[in-house]
């Protein structure tokens, strides 16, 4: 088996991390950097698991308060299955007054 000489796939997978590292330098505190990592981790994990990050976060955060400890094992992105009615970004689109009048 011969491997291709380029590493485009690996570079593409870490591009967001590299951009974030550069862009979040303005945080200038360890706490701010930790907060960014806390937000970025479930997004990156859901992308790696093949789930839509917005659908995952919307559903998981909506369910996390009402689940038992045993059911919480269903919430990590690699085990997550959408609940029967998961909100999508289109559910939150509000019709602007200009388009409603026409």
N, CA, C and O atoms as CSV, one atom per row, in Angstrom:
chain,resi,resn,atom,element,x,y,z
A,1,UNK,N,N,0.849,-1.179,0.000
A,1,UNK,CA,C,0.000,0.000,0.000
A,1,UNK,C,C,0.896,1.244,0.000
A,1,UNK,O,O,1.861,1.348,0.757
A,2,UNK,N,N,0.546,2.149,-0.852
A,2,UNK,CA,C,1.346,3.357,-0.977
A,2,UNK,C,C,0.553,4.552,-0.465
A,2,UNK,O,O,-0.611,4.724,-0.828
A,3,UNK,N,N,1.160,5.362,0.357
A,3,UNK,CA,C,0.496,6.536,0.910
A,3,UNK,C,C,0.736,7.750,0.025
A,3,UNK,O,O,1.822,7.912,-0.531
A,4,UNK,N,N,-0.277,8.605,-0.106
A,4,UNK,CA,C,-0.065,9.819,-0.904
A,4,UNK,C,C,0.947,10.742,-0.214
A,4,UNK,O,O,1.023,10.765,1.014
A,5,UNK,N,N,1.722,11.501,-0.994
A,5,UNK,CA,C,2.775,12.339,-0.404
A,5,UNK,C,C,2.271,13.602,0.288
A,5,UNK,O,O,3.044,14.288,0.957
A,6,UNK,N,N,0.990,13.918,0.137
A,6,UNK,CA,C,0.520,15.150,0.772
A,6,UNK,C,C,-0.253,14.833,2.056
A,6,UNK,O,O,-0.666,13.697,2.287
A,7,UNK,N,N,-0.431,15.847,2.866
A,7,UNK,CA,C,-1.159,15.679,4.117
A,7,UNK,C,C,-2.343,16.650,4.184
A,7,UNK,O,O,-2.654,17.177,5.252
A,8,UNK,N,N,-2.991,16.883,3.061
A,8,UNK,CA,C,-4.090,17.851,2.998
A,8,UNK,C,C,-5.214,17.508,3.972
A,8,UNK,O,O,-5.775,18.398,4.611
A,9,UNK,N,N,-5.544,16.226,4.088
A,9,UNK,CA,C,-6.638,15.848,4.982
A,9,UNK,C,C,-6.332,16.205,6.426
A,9,UNK,O,O,-7.193,16.728,7.133
A,10,UNK,N,N,-5.115,15.927,6.869
A,10,UNK,CA,C,-4.772,16.253,8.256
A,10,UNK,C,C,-4.682,17.761,8.459
A,10,UNK,O,O,-5.080,18.271,9.506
A,11,UNK,N,N,-4.165,18.471,7.471
A,11,UNK,CA,C,-4.095,19.930,7.588
A,11,UNK,C,C,-5.494,20.547,7.637
A,11,UNK,O,O,-5.748,21.467,8.415
A,12,UNK,N,N,-6.387,20.039,6.810
A,12,UNK,CA,C,-7.759,20.558,6.822
A,12,UNK,C,C,-8.462,20.286,8.146
A,12,UNK,O,O,-9.265,21.101,8.599
A,13,UNK,N,N,-8.170,19.160,8.763
A,13,UNK,CA,C,-8.842,18.835,10.021
A,13,UNK,C,C,-8.403,19.733,11.174
A,13,UNK,O,O,-9.165,19.930,12.121
A,14,UNK,N,N,-7.184,20.283,11.113
A,14,UNK,CA,C,-6.721,21.144,12.204
A,14,UNK,C,C,-6.762,22.624,11.846
A,14,UNK,O,O,-6.350,23.464,12.646
A,15,UNK,N,N,-7.252,22.954,10.660
A,15,UNK,CA,C,-7.279,24.357,10.230
A,15,UNK,C,C,-8.073,25.217,11.208
A,15,UNK,O,O,-7.620,26.301,11.577
A,16,UNK,N,N,-9.240,24.761,11.631
A,16,UNK,CA,C,-10.083,25.551,12.534
A,16,UNK,C,C,-9.363,25.793,13.862
A,16,UNK,O,O,-9.436,26.886,14.425
A,17,UNK,N,N,-8.680,24.783,14.348
A,17,UNK,CA,C,-7.942,24.943,15.603
A,17,UNK,C,C,-6.846,25.987,15.437
A,17,UNK,O,O,-6.663,26.844,16.301
A,18,UNK,N,N,-6.125,25.914,14.337
A,18,UNK,CA,C,-5.039,26.874,14.105
A,18,UNK,C,C,-5.580,28.295,13.962
A,18,UNK,O,O,-5.007,29.237,14.509
A,19,UNK,N,N,-6.684,28.450,13.228
A,19,UNK,CA,C,-7.283,29.777,13.091
A,19,UNK,C,C,-7.788,30.290,14.437
A,19,UNK,O,O,-7.610,31.462,14.769
A,20,UNK,N,N,-8.413,29.413,15.200
A,20,UNK,CA,C,-8.915,29.808,16.514
A,20,UNK,C,C,-7.796,30.229,17.441
A,20,UNK,O,O,-7.927,31.201,18.184
A,21,UNK,N,N,-6.696,29.498,17.397
A,21,UNK,CA,C,-5.556,29.839,18.257
A,21,UNK,C,C,-5.067,31.250,17.940
A,21,UNK,O,O,-4.747,32.023,18.843
A,22,UNK,N,N,-5.014,31.573,16.666
A,22,UNK,CA,C,-4.569,32.911,16.272
A,22,UNK,C,C,-5.622,33.968,16.611
A,22,UNK,O,O,-5.294,35.031,17.138
A,23,UNK,N,N,-6.871,33.676,16.310
A,23,UNK,CA,C,-7.928,34.670,16.504
A,23,UNK,C,C,-8.270,34.912,17.976
A,23,UNK,O,O,-8.695,36.011,18.333
A,24,UNK,N,N,-8.094,33.917,18.820
A,24,UNK,CA,C,-8.476,34.069,20.221
A,24,UNK,C,C,-7.324,34.522,21.103
A,24,UNK,O,O,-7.450,34.514,22.328
A,25,UNK,N,N,-6.208,34.915,20.510
A,25,UNK,CA,C,-5.121,35.472,21.304
A,25,UNK,C,C,-5.542,36.751,22.004
A,25,UNK,O,O,-4.937,37.147,23.000
A,26,UNK,N,N,-6.569,37.391,21.490
A,26,UNK,CA,C,-7.041,38.626,22.109
A,26,UNK,C,C,-7.662,38.358,23.474
A,26,UNK,O,O,-7.905,39.295,24.235
A,27,UNK,N,N,-7.921,37.094,23.794
A,27,UNK,CA,C,-8.517,36.765,25.087
A,27,UNK,C,C,-7.618,37.237,26.231
A,27,UNK,O,O,-8.107,37.732,27.246
A,28,UNK,N,N,-6.318,37.083,26.063
A,28,UNK,CA,C,-5.301,37.573,26.985
A,28,UNK,C,C,-5.482,37.147,28.434
A,28,UNK,O,O,-4.972,37.798,29.345
A,29,UNK,N,N,-6.205,36.059,28.647
A,29,UNK,CA,C,-6.256,35.492,29.992
A,29,UNK,C,C,-6.501,34.000,29.877
A,29,UNK,O,O,-7.118,33.531,28.921
A,30,UNK,N,N,-6.020,33.274,30.840
A,30,UNK,CA,C,-6.197,31.825,30.821
A,30,UNK,C,C,-7.673,31.453,30.929
A,30,UNK,O,O,-8.123,30.494,30.301
A,31,UNK,N,N,-8.426,32.214,31.726
A,31,UNK,CA,C,-9.848,31.917,31.880
A,31,UNK,C,C,-10.599,32.090,30.563
A,31,UNK,O,O,-11.450,31.268,30.222
A,32,UNK,N,N,-10.294,33.138,29.832
A,32,UNK,CA,C,-10.969,33.364,28.548
A,32,UNK,C,C,-10.610,32.259,27.567
A,32,UNK,O,O,-11.472,31.787,26.825
A,33,UNK,N,N,-9.369,31.847,27.553
A,33,UNK,CA,C,-8.954,30.741,26.690
A,33,UNK,C,C,-9.651,29.449,27.068
A,33,UNK,O,O,-10.048,28.683,26.191
A,34,UNK,N,N,-9.808,29.193,28.368
A,34,UNK,CA,C,-10.528,28.005,28.830
A,34,UNK,C,C,-11.985,28.056,28.404
A,34,UNK,O,O,-12.556,27.038,28.013
A,35,UNK,N,N,-12.591,29.243,28.478
A,35,UNK,CA,C,-13.995,29.385,28.069
A,35,UNK,C,C,-14.167,29.114,26.581
A,35,UNK,O,O,-15.141,28.479,26.177
A,36,UNK,N,N,-13.241,29.584,25.770
A,36,UNK,CA,C,-13.298,29.330,24.335
A,36,UNK,C,C,-13.170,27.828,24.073
A,36,UNK,O,O,-13.894,27.273,23.246
A,37,UNK,N,N,-12.255,27.180,24.774
A,37,UNK,CA,C,-12.088,25.735,24.610
A,37,UNK,C,C,-13.344,24.987,25.033
A,37,UNK,O,O,-13.719,23.994,24.409
A,38,UNK,N,N,-13.995,25.460,26.089
A,38,UNK,CA,C,-15.223,24.828,26.568
A,38,UNK,C,C,-16.324,24.907,25.522
A,38,UNK,O,O,-17.095,23.960,25.361
A,39,UNK,N,N,-16.405,26.009,24.820
A,39,UNK,CA,C,-17.415,26.171,23.776
A,39,UNK,C,C,-17.012,25.396,22.521
A,39,UNK,O,O,-17.860,24.781,21.876
A,40,UNK,N,N,-15.751,25.420,22.178
A,40,UNK,CA,C,-15.297,24.793,20.940
A,40,UNK,C,C,-15.324,23.269,21.016
A,40,UNK,O,O,-15.554,22.618,19.996
A,41,UNK,N,N,-15.097,22.683,22.182
A,41,UNK,CA,C,-14.996,21.231,22.299
A,41,UNK,C,C,-16.231,20.478,21.810
A,41,UNK,O,O,-16.083,19.560,21.004
A,42,UNK,N,N,-17.447,20.819,22.258
A,42,UNK,CA,C,-18.600,20.064,21.744
A,42,UNK,C,C,-18.857,20.313,20.260
A,42,UNK,O,O,-19.386,19.440,19.571
A,43,UNK,N,N,-18.494,21.478,19.767
A,43,UNK,CA,C,-18.670,21.760,18.343
A,43,UNK,C,C,-17.732,20.875,17.526
A,43,UNK,O,O,-18.162,20.237,16.566
A,44,UNK,N,N,-16.467,20.834,17.898
A,44,UNK,CA,C,-15.496,20.006,17.185
A,44,UNK,C,C,-15.824,18.527,17.327
A,44,UNK,O,O,-15.673,17.764,16.373
A,45,UNK,N,N,-16.273,18.115,18.511
A,45,UNK,CA,C,-16.621,16.709,18.724
A,45,UNK,C,C,-17.805,16.286,17.865
A,45,UNK,O,O,-17.816,15.186,17.314
A,46,UNK,N,N,-18.803,17.163,17.752
A,46,UNK,CA,C,-19.965,16.814,16.931
A,46,UNK,C,C,-19.587,16.766,15.452
A,46,UNK,O,O,-20.079,15.908,14.719
A,47,UNK,N,N,-18.728,17.669,15.007
A,47,UNK,CA,C,-18.271,17.622,13.618
A,47,UNK,C,C,-17.497,16.342,13.354
A,47,UNK,O,O,-17.684,15.710,12.314
A,48,UNK,N,N,-16.636,15.952,14.277
A,48,UNK,CA,C,-15.844,14.738,14.115
A,48,UNK,C,C,-16.735,13.503,14.084
A,48,UNK,O,O,-16.426,12.534,13.391
A,49,UNK,N,N,-17.847,13.528,14.835
A,49,UNK,CA,C,-18.776,12.398,14.859
A,49,UNK,C,C,-19.727,12.403,13.662
A,49,UNK,O,O,-20.516,11.473,13.493
A,50,UNK,N,N,-19.657,13.447,12.829
A,50,UNK,CA,C,-20.504,13.508,11.650
A,50,UNK,C,C,-21.874,14.106,11.896
A,50,UNK,O,O,-22.758,13.993,11.046
A,51,UNK,N,N,-22.069,14.743,13.046
A,51,UNK,CA,C,-23.355,15.361,13.366
A,51,UNK,C,C,-23.306,16.853,13.044
A,51,UNK,O,O,-22.245,17.475,13.099
A,52,UNK,N,N,-24.451,17.411,12.712
A,52,UNK,CA,C,-24.552,18.850,12.489
A,52,UNK,C,C,-24.398,19.529,13.853
A,52,UNK,O,O,-25.204,19.275,14.748
A,53,UNK,N,N,-23.387,20.384,14.037
A,53,UNK,CA,C,-23.142,20.979,15.358
A,53,UNK,C,C,-24.324,21.770,15.906
A,53,UNK,O,O,-24.596,21.713,17.105
A,54,UNK,N,N,-25.028,22.505,15.053
A,54,UNK,CA,C,-26.158,23.301,15.555
A,54,UNK,C,C,-27.291,22.392,15.997
A,54,UNK,O,O,-27.881,22.608,17.055
A,55,UNK,N,N,-27.605,21.371,15.196
A,55,UNK,CA,C,-28.664,20.433,15.573
A,55,UNK,C,C,-28.282,19.689,16.856
A,55,UNK,O,O,-29.116,19.490,17.739
A,56,UNK,N,N,-27.004,19.277,16.949
A,56,UNK,CA,C,-26.554,18.560,18.142
A,56,UNK,C,C,-26.660,19.432,19.389
A,56,UNK,O,O,-27.240,19.017,20.392
A,57,UNK,N,N,-26.101,20.640,19.326
A,57,UNK,CA,C,-26.114,21.506,20.507
A,57,UNK,C,C,-27.537,21.900,20.902
A,57,UNK,O,O,-27.864,21.937,22.088
A,58,UNK,N,N,-28.378,22.190,19.919
A,58,UNK,CA,C,-29.763,22.563,20.211
A,58,UNK,C,C,-30.480,21.432,20.929
A,58,UNK,O,O,-31.152,21.654,21.937
A,59,UNK,N,N,-30.337,20.225,20.413
A,59,UNK,CA,C,-31.022,19.078,21.001
A,59,UNK,C,C,-30.408,18.676,22.340
A,59,UNK,O,O,-31.123,18.493,23.324
A,60,UNK,N,N,-29.090,18.538,22.375
A,60,UNK,CA,C,-28.431,18.068,23.600
A,60,UNK,C,C,-28.610,19.047,24.758
A,60,UNK,O,O,-28.880,18.631,25.885
A,61,UNK,N,N,-28.461,20.345,24.487
A,61,UNK,CA,C,-28.630,21.321,25.569
A,61,UNK,C,C,-30.085,21.413,26.021
A,61,UNK,O,O,-30.357,21.712,27.184
A,62,UNK,N,N,-31.007,21.159,25.116
A,62,UNK,CA,C,-32.419,21.149,25.488
A,62,UNK,C,C,-32.800,19.939,26.316
A,62,UNK,O,O,-33.745,19.996,27.102
A,63,UNK,N,N,-32.069,18.838,26.146
A,63,UNK,CA,C,-32.393,17.600,26.864
A,63,UNK,C,C,-31.581,17.395,28.127
A,63,UNK,O,O,-31.989,16.619,28.992
A,64,UNK,N,N,-30.441,18.065,28.263
A,64,UNK,CA,C,-29.494,17.747,29.334
A,64,UNK,C,C,-30.096,17.936,30.731
A,64,UNK,O,O,-29.750,17.196,31.652
A,65,UNK,N,N,-30.972,18.895,30.896
A,65,UNK,CA,C,-31.538,19.157,32.219
A,65,UNK,C,C,-32.511,18.068,32.669
A,65,UNK,O,O,-32.653,17.826,33.868
A,66,UNK,N,N,-33.175,17.415,31.733
A,66,UNK,CA,C,-34.214,16.462,32.108
A,66,UNK,C,C,-33.834,15.007,31.984
A,66,UNK,O,O,-34.718,14.150,32.018
A,67,UNK,N,N,-32.554,14.681,31.840
A,67,UNK,CA,C,-32.170,13.279,31.676
A,67,UNK,C,C,-31.560,12.737,32.950
A,67,UNK,O,O,-30.946,13.467,33.728
A,68,UNK,N,N,-31.740,11.445,33.148
A,68,UNK,CA,C,-31.139,10.782,34.301
A,68,UNK,C,C,-29.659,10.527,34.012
A,68,UNK,O,O,-29.190,10.718,32.890
A,69,UNK,N,N,-28.945,10.099,35.029
A,69,UNK,CA,C,-27.517,9.821,34.855
A,69,UNK,C,C,-27.309,8.714,33.830
A,69,UNK,O,O,-26.366,8.777,33.042
A,70,UNK,N,N,-28.168,7.705,33.826
A,70,UNK,CA,C,-28.036,6.605,32.863
A,70,UNK,C,C,-28.305,7.088,31.440
A,70,UNK,O,O,-27.610,6.696,30.502
A,71,UNK,N,N,-29.315,7.938,31.286
A,71,UNK,CA,C,-29.648,8.444,29.949
A,71,UNK,C,C,-28.652,9.473,29.447
A,71,UNK,O,O,-28.601,9.747,28.248
A,72,UNK,N,N,-27.858,10.048,30.346
A,72,UNK,CA,C,-26.882,11.047,29.911
A,72,UNK,C,C,-25.799,10.429,29.038
A,72,UNK,O,O,-25.069,11.148,28.356
A,73,UNK,N,N,-25.686,9.109,29.052
A,73,UNK,CA,C,-24.708,8.447,28.184
A,73,UNK,C,C,-25.101,8.540,26.717
A,73,UNK,O,O,-24.288,8.238,25.844
A,74,UNK,N,N,-26.333,8.952,26.431
A,74,UNK,CA,C,-26.793,9.116,25.056
A,74,UNK,C,C,-26.441,10.497,24.493
A,74,UNK,O,O,-26.653,10.737,23.305
A,75,UNK,N,N,-25.918,11.396,25.303
A,75,UNK,CA,C,-25.702,12.771,24.868
A,75,UNK,C,C,-24.350,13.080,24.225
A,75,UNK,O,O,-24.272,14.052,23.474
A,76,UNK,N,N,-23.276,12.314,24.472
A,76,UNK,CA,C,-22.031,12.641,23.771
A,76,UNK,C,C,-22.236,12.550,22.254
A,76,UNK,O,O,-23.024,11.726,21.791
A,77,UNK,N,N,-21.552,13.369,21.490
A,77,UNK,CA,C,-21.791,13.416,20.045
A,77,UNK,C,C,-21.660,12.078,19.322
A,77,UNK,O,O,-22.383,11.833,18.356
A,78,UNK,N,N,-20.756,11.211,19.766
A,78,UNK,CA,C,-20.581,9.938,19.066
A,78,UNK,C,C,-21.719,8.954,19.336
A,78,UNK,O,O,-21.852,7.969,18.609
A,79,UNK,N,N,-22.539,9.189,20.355
A,79,UNK,CA,C,-23.683,8.321,20.671
A,79,UNK,C,C,-25.022,9.021,20.454
A,79,UNK,O,O,-26.075,8.393,20.557
A,80,UNK,N,N,-24.986,10.296,20.160
A,80,UNK,CA,C,-26.191,11.105,20.074
A,80,UNK,C,C,-27.056,10.710,18.894
A,80,UNK,O,O,-26.563,10.495,17.787
A,81,UNK,N,N,-28.348,10.619,19.143
A,81,UNK,CA,C,-29.354,10.458,18.101
A,81,UNK,C,C,-30.363,11.566,18.325
A,81,UNK,O,O,-30.795,11.782,19.458
A,82,UNK,N,N,-30.755,12.281,17.262
A,82,UNK,CA,C,-31.696,13.387,17.451
A,82,UNK,C,C,-33.000,12.903,18.081
A,82,UNK,O,O,-33.472,11.804,17.790
A,83,UNK,N,N,-33.568,13.730,18.937
A,83,UNK,CA,C,-34.880,13.416,19.477
A,83,UNK,C,C,-35.886,13.535,18.332
A,83,UNK,O,O,-35.565,14.128,17.301
A,84,UNK,N,N,-37.079,12.994,18.484
A,84,UNK,CA,C,-38.034,12.992,17.369
A,84,UNK,C,C,-38.235,14.358,16.725
A,84,UNK,O,O,-38.346,14.437,15.501
A,85,UNK,N,N,-38.283,15.416,17.490
A,85,UNK,CA,C,-38.435,16.757,16.925
A,85,UNK,C,C,-37.269,17.596,17.409
A,85,UNK,O,O,-37.293,18.145,18.510
A,86,UNK,N,N,-36.246,17.687,16.569
A,86,UNK,CA,C,-35.092,18.524,16.874
A,86,UNK,C,C,-35.266,19.847,16.157
A,86,UNK,O,O,-35.569,19.879,14.965
A,87,UNK,N,N,-35.080,20.917,16.869
A,87,UNK,CA,C,-35.173,22.234,16.248
A,87,UNK,C,C,-34.026,22.420,15.272
A,87,UNK,O,O,-32.907,21.968,15.514
A,88,UNK,N,N,-34.311,23.072,14.195
A,88,UNK,CA,C,-33.289,23.396,13.209
A,88,UNK,C,C,-33.183,24.910,13.130
A,88,UNK,O,O,-34.079,25.611,13.600
A,89,UNK,N,N,-32.121,25.425,12.552
A,89,UNK,CA,C,-32.010,26.883,12.440
A,89,UNK,C,C,-33.214,27.509,11.729
A,89,UNK,O,O,-33.578,28.647,12.027
A,90,UNK,N,N,-33.834,26.785,10.798
A,90,UNK,CA,C,-34.998,27.323,10.093
A,90,UNK,C,C,-36.188,27.535,11.034
A,90,UNK,O,O,-37.042,28.381,10.771
A,91,UNK,N,N,-36.246,26.767,12.131
A,91,UNK,CA,C,-37.332,26.932,13.100
A,91,UNK,C,C,-37.276,28.294,13.778
A,91,UNK,O,O,-38.285,28.770,14.298
A,92,UNK,N,N,-36.104,28.923,13.775
A,92,UNK,CA,C,-35.934,30.179,14.478
A,92,UNK,C,C,-35.935,31.384,13.542
A,92,UNK,O,O,-35.814,32.524,13.989
A,93,UNK,N,N,-36.073,31.124,12.234
A,93,UNK,CA,C,-36.120,32.233,11.279
A,93,UNK,C,C,-37.407,33.019,11.501
A,93,UNK,O,O,-38.497,32.452,11.572
A,94,UNK,N,N,-37.260,34.304,11.607
A,94,UNK,CA,C,-38.401,35.187,11.819
A,94,UNK,C,C,-38.620,35.971,10.543
A,94,UNK,O,O,-37.683,36.523,9.966
A,95,UNK,N,N,-39.851,36.013,10.115
A,95,UNK,CA,C,-40.158,36.744,8.900
A,95,UNK,C,C,-40.056,38.231,9.182
A,95,UNK,O,O,-40.643,38.736,10.139
A,96,UNK,N,N,-39.313,38.920,8.347
A,96,UNK,CA,C,-39.144,40.355,8.567
A,96,UNK,C,C,-40.432,41.082,8.201
A,96,UNK,O,O,-41.177,40.604,7.345
A,97,UNK,N,N,-40.715,42.224,8.825
A,97,UNK,CA,C,-41.924,42.982,8.518
A,97,UNK,C,C,-42.034,43.369,7.045
A,97,UNK,O,O,-43.139,43.452,6.507
A,98,UNK,N,N,-40.900,43.606,6.390
A,98,UNK,CA,C,-40.923,44.011,4.991
A,98,UNK,C,C,-41.441,42.871,4.105
A,98,UNK,O,O,-42.213,43.109,3.177
A,99,UNK,N,N,-41.016,41.634,4.392
A,99,UNK,CA,C,-41.485,40.526,3.564
A,99,UNK,C,C,-42.879,40.090,3.946
A,99,UNK,O,O,-43.591,39.531,3.111
A,100,UNK,N,N,-43.299,40.325,5.184
A,100,UNK,CA,C,-44.641,39.962,5.614
A,100,UNK,C,C,-45.680,40.880,4.970
A,100,UNK,O,O,-46.805,40.450,4.716
A,101,UNK,N,N,-45.324,42.121,4.706
A,101,UNK,CA,C,-46.261,43.078,4.135
A,101,UNK,C,C,-46.478,42.860,2.654
A,101,UNK,O,O,-47.514,43.252,2.117
A,102,UNK,N,N,-45.500,42.230,1.968
A,102,UNK,CA,C,-45.641,42.055,0.527
A,102,UNK,C,C,-46.402,40.834,0.132
A,102,UNK,O,O,-46.587,40.579,-1.058
